[in-house]
Amino acid sequence: MSSPLRFALLGTGRIGQVHAASIHRSEDAVLAVASDVFIAGAERTVAQYGGRATSDPLEAIAADDVDAVIIASPTPTHVDLLSAALEAGKPALCEKPIDLDITRVDEIRDRARDAKAPIVLGFNRRFDPHFAELRRRVQAGEIGPLEHLAITSRDPEPPPAEYVAVSGGIFRDMAIHDFDMARSFVPDIVAVTAVGLRQFDSGISGAGDFDAAVTTLLGSRGESIVITNSRHSAYGYDQRLEAFGPGGLLEVPNVTPTLVRASGSTSSSTGEPYRRFFLERYKDAYELELAAFVATIRGESAMQTTSPGFEDGRAALLLADAAEISAREGRTVPVDLT
């Protein structure tokens, strides 16, 4: 049995804690270093999960006892930290997006493409067992050629105003996961039409962003994809997927703690509430994402093509940029993802 890979975790905020917990639960990974410019966060993380703390991410990347890096720090730091990982020859898993500016992404594109150590992007939803099973059955031809994909993604409640101001907007922050999911079914998308909506949150509107959106993507073979996003959902975290073709329909409904339904004199077919938070809904996906990353580093052939790479992160950002332009200018935007 191989020794566990030793990880440096860069960033110990909310998503950093998710990765720290996944590393802790894995038999194939161990936390060697946690880094955060706010050293108290790193110290709390290693107190719970082991390893040592540092405020210097470059030191963590270069450390001799670090085999791989997870970049969970704020988006503006991603390109610089990826560059450092490339320089050190260390495999890196980077949270989305690579950056909010495609020009900064393209500055390191050639280096990322030529890198011997793998770079993967944190599009964890690809690893959700339900979505992955639907995709497998579509690819197996169960419903024939895919004609239409419907993706629904609604958050339980809007993010804080201070987050919205630096998030890059609903398309680069929220819908970017859905753009990657769309491309996992239809890699060659050629046009984007988006409508940005201001329906309920004056704070989001005041920041110049949208609180809801509907985006239509067109594939090169005529496939249509419709993505519905909203920053609020009274009934919980709304995450659904539907694939349609000439042979039928495949769908993934919302996940609940149990499938038990109750009917009585005052209601019929009521069930437990949907998950309220993305950490609950995608806990398994994050663990499987880490497992796939470890397998990719080790060159285990069955998993090598599973993890989304740098080019997938770049393509998702290009689609987000196109959706932003479409929503603000009221036109369909052609895209070239090559």
C-alpha positions as CSV (number, residue, x, y, z in Angstrom):
1,M,0.0,0.0,0.0
2,S,1.3,3.5,-0.9
3,S,2.2,6.0,1.7
4,P,-0.3,8.8,2.2
5,L,0.4,11.9,0.1
6,R,1.4,14.9,2.2
7,F,-0.7,18.0,1.5
8,A,-0.2,21.7,1.9
9,L,-3.5,23.5,2.3
10,L,-3.4,27.2,1.3
11,G,-6.3,29.0,2.8
12,T,-8.2,27.8,5.9
13,G,-11.5,29.6,5.5
14,R,-14.8,27.9,4.8
15,I,-13.8,25.9,1.7
16,G,-10.4,25.3,3.3
17,Q,-12.1,23.6,6.2
18,V,-13.9,21.3,3.7
19,H,-10.7,20.2,2.2
20,A,-9.0,19.8,5.6
21,A,-11.8,17.5,6.7
22,S,-11.6,15.5,3.4
23,I,-7.9,15.0,3.9
24,H,-8.4,13.9,7.5
25,R,-10.9,11.3,6.4
26,S,-8.8,9.9,3.6
27,E,-6.4,7.0,4.1
28,D,-4.4,8.3,1.2
29,A,-3.7,11.8,2.4
30,V,-2.4,13.7,5.4
31,L,-2.2,17.4,6.2
32,A,1.4,18.4,6.4
33,V,1.1,22.2,6.4
34,A,-1.8,24.7,6.6
35,S,-1.1,28.2,5.5
36,D,-3.1,31.3,5.9
37,V,-2.1,35.0,6.1
38,F,-4.4,35.1,9.1
39,I,-2.2,32.6,11.1
40,A,-4.8,32.0,13.7
41,G,-6.9,30.2,11.1
42,A,-4.0,28.0,10.1
43,E,-3.3,27.3,13.8
44,R,-6.9,26.2,14.5
45,T,-6.8,24.0,11.5
46,V,-3.7,22.1,12.4
47,A,-4.9,21.8,16.0
48,Q,-7.8,19.8,14.7
49,Y,-6.3,18.0,11.8
50,G,-2.5,17.8,12.4
51,G,0.5,19.3,10.6
52,R,2.1,22.6,11.2
53,A,0.9,26.2,10.5
54,T,2.5,29.0,8.6
55,S,1.4,32.4,7.3
56,D,3.6,32.0,4.2
57,P,2.0,30.0,1.3
58,L,5.2,30.0,-0.7
59,E,7.1,28.3,2.1
60,A,4.3,25.7,2.3
61,I,4.5,25.0,-1.4
62,A,8.3,24.6,-1.4
63,A,8.5,22.5,1.7
64,D,10.3,19.2,1.3
65,D,7.6,17.3,3.2
66,V,4.8,18.5,0.8
67,D,3.8,16.3,-2.1
68,A,0.8,18.2,-3.4
69,V,-1.0,21.5,-2.8
70,I,-4.7,22.5,-2.4
71,I,-5.3,26.2,-3.2
72,A,-8.4,27.3,-1.2
73,S,-7.3,30.9,-0.7
74,P,-9.2,34.0,-2.1
75,T,-9.5,34.1,-5.9
76,P,-7.0,37.0,-6.5
77,T,-4.2,34.8,-5.1
78,H,-4.9,31.7,-7.3
79,V,-2.7,32.6,-10.3
80,D,0.3,33.5,-8.2
81,L,0.0,30.3,-6.1
82,L,-0.5,28.1,-9.1
83,S,2.6,29.7,-10.6
84,A,4.5,28.8,-7.5
85,A,3.2,25.2,-7.6
86,L,4.3,25.0,-11.3
87,E,7.7,26.3,-10.4
88,A,8.1,23.8,-7.6
89,G,6.8,20.9,-9.8
90,K,4.0,20.2,-7.2
91,P,0.6,18.9,-8.2
92,A,-2.1,21.4,-7.4
93,L,-5.9,21.3,-6.9
94,C,-7.2,24.9,-7.3
95,E,-10.6,26.1,-6.3
96,K,-12.6,27.9,-8.9
97,P,-12.3,30.3,-10.6
98,I,-8.6,30.4,-11.6
99,D,-9.0,34.2,-11.7
100,L,-11.7,36.7,-12.5
101,D,-9.6,38.0,-15.4
102,I,-9.1,35.7,-18.3
103,T,-5.9,37.6,-19.3
104,R,-4.3,36.5,-16.0
105,V,-5.4,33.0,-16.6
106,D,-3.9,33.0,-20.1
107,E,-0.6,34.3,-18.7
108,I,0.1,30.9,-17.2
109,R,-1.8,28.8,-19.7
110,D,1.3,27.5,-21.6
111,R,3.1,26.6,-18.4
112,A,0.1,24.8,-17.1
113,R,-0.3,22.9,-20.4
114,D,3.3,21.8,-20.3
115,A,3.5,21.0,-16.6
116,K,4.5,17.4,-15.7
117,A,2.7,17.6,-12.4
118,P,-1.1,17.6,-12.7
119,I,-3.2,20.8,-12.1
120,V,-6.9,20.2,-11.5
121,L,-9.8,22.5,-10.8
122,G,-12.2,22.3,-7.9
123,F,-15.4,21.6,-9.8
124,N,-16.5,19.1,-7.2
125,R,-20.0,18.6,-8.6
126,R,-18.6,16.4,-11.3
127,F,-17.9,13.9,-8.5
128,D,-21.4,13.9,-7.0
129,P,-22.4,10.2,-7.3
130,H,-25.9,11.1,-8.6
131,F,-24.7,13.5,-11.3
132,A,-21.9,11.2,-12.3
133,E,-24.2,8.3,-12.7
134,L,-26.5,10.3,-14.9
135,R,-23.6,11.4,-17.0
136,R,-22.4,7.9,-17.4
137,R,-25.8,6.7,-18.6
138,V,-26.0,9.6,-21.1
139,Q,-22.5,8.7,-22.4
140,A,-23.5,5.1,-22.6
141,G,-26.3,6.1,-25.1
142,E,-29.2,5.2,-22.9
143,I,-31.3,8.1,-24.1
144,G,-29.7,8.4,-27.5
145,P,-27.9,11.6,-28.6
146,L,-28.3,14.3,-26.0
147,E,-30.7,17.0,-27.2
148,H,-31.3,19.0,-24.1
149,L,-29.8,19.5,-20.6
150,A,-31.5,21.4,-17.8
151,I,-29.4,22.5,-14.8
152,T,-31.1,24.1,-11.8
153,S,-29.0,25.7,-9.1
154,R,-30.5,27.9,-6.4
155,D,-28.9,28.9,-3.1
156,P,-31.0,28.9,0.1
157,E,-30.1,32.6,0.7
158,P,-28.0,35.4,-0.7
159,P,-24.4,35.9,0.3
160,P,-23.3,38.8,2.4
161,A,-23.0,42.1,0.5
162,E,-19.3,42.3,1.2
163,Y,-18.8,39.0,-0.5
164,V,-20.9,40.0,-3.6
165,A,-18.7,43.1,-4.1
166,V,-15.6,40.9,-4.7
167,S,-17.2,37.7,-6.0
168,G,-17.0,38.6,-9.7
169,G,-20.8,38.4,-10.1
170,I,-23.3,35.6,-10.3
171,F,-21.9,34.1,-13.5
172,R,-18.3,33.9,-12.4
173,D,-19.0,33.0,-8.8
174,M,-22.1,30.8,-8.8
175,A,-23.0,29.7,-12.3
176,I,-19.4,28.8,-13.1
177,H,-20.0,25.4,-11.5
178,D,-23.0,24.9,-13.8
179,F,-21.0,26.0,-16.9
180,D,-18.4,23.3,-16.0
181,M,-21.2,20.7,-15.4
182,A,-22.6,21.7,-18.8
183,R,-19.3,21.1,-20.5
184,S,-18.9,17.7,-18.9
185,F,-21.9,16.7,-21.1
186,V,-21.3,19.0,-24.1
187,P,-17.6,20.0,-24.3
188,D,-18.0,22.1,-27.5
189,I,-20.2,25.0,-26.7
190,V,-20.4,27.7,-29.4
191,A,-22.9,30.3,-28.2
192,V,-24.2,31.8,-24.9
193,T,-27.4,33.7,-24.3
194,A,-28.0,35.0,-20.8
195,V,-30.6,37.1,-19.0
196,G,-29.5,38.6,-15.6
197,L,-32.4,39.4,-13.2
198,R,-32.9,41.7,-10.3
199,Q,-35.9,40.3,-8.5
200,F,-35.6,40.5,-4.8
201,D,-32.2,41.6,-3.3
202,S,-31.6,45.4,-3.3
203,G,-28.1,44.8,-1.9
204,I,-27.0,42.7,-4.8
205,S,-28.6,45.1,-7.3
206,G,-26.8,48.0,-5.6
207,A,-23.5,46.2,-6.2
208,G,-24.3,46.0,-9.9
209,D,-24.9,42.3,-9.9
210,F,-27.9,40.0,-10.5
211,D,-29.7,37.9,-7.9
212,A,-31.0,35.4,-10.5
213,A,-30.2,34.4,-14.1
214,V,-31.2,32.2,-16.9
215,T,-28.5,31.1,-19.4
216,T,-28.9,29.1,-22.6
217,L,-25.9,27.4,-24.1
218,L,-25.7,26.0,-27.6
219,G,-23.6,23.0,-28.5
220,S,-21.8,22.5,-31.8
221,R,-24.1,19.6,-32.6
222,G,-27.3,21.6,-31.8
223,E,-27.6,20.5,-28.2
224,S,-29.3,23.0,-25.9
225,I,-28.5,23.6,-22.2
226,V,-30.6,25.8,-20.0
227,I,-29.1,26.9,-16.6
228,T,-31.4,28.4,-14.0
229,N,-29.7,30.2,-11.1
230,S,-31.1,32.1,-8.1
231,R,-29.5,33.5,-4.9
232,H,-32.5,32.4,-2.8
233,S,-34.7,29.3,-2.3
234,A,-37.2,29.1,0.5
235,Y,-37.2,25.3,0.4
236,G,-33.4,24.7,0.7
237,Y,-30.4,24.2,-1.6
238,D,-32.0,23.4,-5.0
239,Q,-29.7,21.2,-7.1
240,R,-31.3,19.3,-10.0
241,L,-30.2,17.9,-13.4
242,E,-32.2,16.7,-16.3
243,A,-31.0,15.1,-19.6
244,F,-33.4,14.6,-22.5
245,G,-32.9,12.7,-25.8
246,P,-34.9,10.7,-28.4
247,G,-34.8,7.7,-26.2
248,G,-36.1,9.3,-23.0
249,L,-35.3,11.3,-20.0
250,L,-32.8,11.0,-17.1
251,E,-33.1,13.2,-14.1
252,V,-31.6,13.8,-10.7
253,P,-34.0,15.4,-8.2
254,N,-33.0,17.2,-5.0
255,V,-31.3,15.0,-2.3
256,T,-33.1,14.6,1.0
257,P,-32.0,12.8,4.2
258,T,-34.4,10.0,3.4
259,L,-36.8,9.0,0.6
260,V,-39.7,8.5,3.1
261,R,-42.8,10.4,2.1
262,A,-45.9,11.1,4.3
263,S,-49.5,11.6,3.3
264,G,-52.4,12.5,5.6
265,S,-55.5,14.5,6.0
266,T,-53.7,17.9,5.8
267,S,-51.0,17.1,3.2
268,S,-49.9,14.5,0.7
269,S,-46.4,13.2,-0.3
270,T,-44.5,15.5,2.1
271,G,-40.9,14.7,2.8
272,E,-38.0,16.0,4.8
273,P,-36.5,19.4,3.8
274,Y,-33.8,19.6,1.1
275,R,-30.2,20.1,2.3
276,R,-29.7,23.7,3.4
277,F,-26.0,24.1,2.6
278,F,-23.6,23.1,-0.1
279,L,-21.3,21.4,2.4
280,E,-24.1,19.0,3.3
281,R,-25.2,18.4,-0.3
282,Y,-21.8,17.8,-1.7
283,K,-19.8,16.3,1.2
284,D,-19.4,13.0,-0.7
285,A,-18.4,14.9,-3.9
286,Y,-15.6,16.7,-2.1
287,E,-14.2,13.4,-0.8
288,L,-14.4,11.8,-4.2
289,E,-12.7,14.8,-5.7
290,L,-9.8,14.4,-3.4
291,A,-9.6,10.7,-4.1
292,A,-9.6,11.4,-7.9
293,F,-6.8,13.9,-7.4
294,V,-4.7,11.5,-5.4
295,A,-5.3,8.8,-8.1
296,T,-4.3,11.3,-10.8
297,I,-1.0,12.1,-9.0
298,R,-0.2,8.5,-8.7
299,G,-1.0,7.8,-12.3
300,E,-3.7,5.3,-11.7
301,S,-5.1,5.0,-15.2
302,A,-8.7,4.4,-14.3
303,M,-8.9,7.9,-12.7
304,Q,-6.5,10.0,-14.8
305,T,-9.2,11.6,-16.9
306,T,-11.7,12.1,-14.2
307,S,-10.5,15.4,-12.7
308,P,-11.3,18.7,-14.5
309,G,-8.0,20.3,-15.5
310,F,-6.7,23.8,-16.1
311,E,-8.4,24.0,-19.6
312,D,-11.7,23.2,-18.0
313,G,-11.3,26.0,-15.6
314,R,-10.4,28.4,-18.4
315,A,-13.4,27.3,-20.5
316,A,-15.8,27.8,-17.6
317,L,-14.5,31.3,-17.1
318,L,-14.9,32.1,-20.8
319,L,-18.5,30.9,-20.6
320,A,-19.1,33.1,-17.5
321,D,-17.6,36.1,-19.3
322,A,-19.8,35.5,-22.3
323,A,-22.9,35.2,-20.1
324,E,-22.0,38.4,-18.4
325,I,-21.7,40.2,-21.7
326,S,-24.9,38.6,-23.0
327,A,-26.9,39.6,-19.9
328,R,-25.6,43.2,-20.0
329,E,-25.8,43.8,-23.7
330,G,-28.9,41.7,-24.5
331,R,-27.4,39.6,-27.3
332,T,-26.2,36.1,-28.0
333,V,-22.4,35.8,-27.6
334,P,-20.4,33.4,-29.8
335,V,-17.7,31.6,-28.0
336,D,-14.5,29.8,-29.0
337,L,-13.2,27.6,-26.2
338,T,-10.0,26.5,-27.9
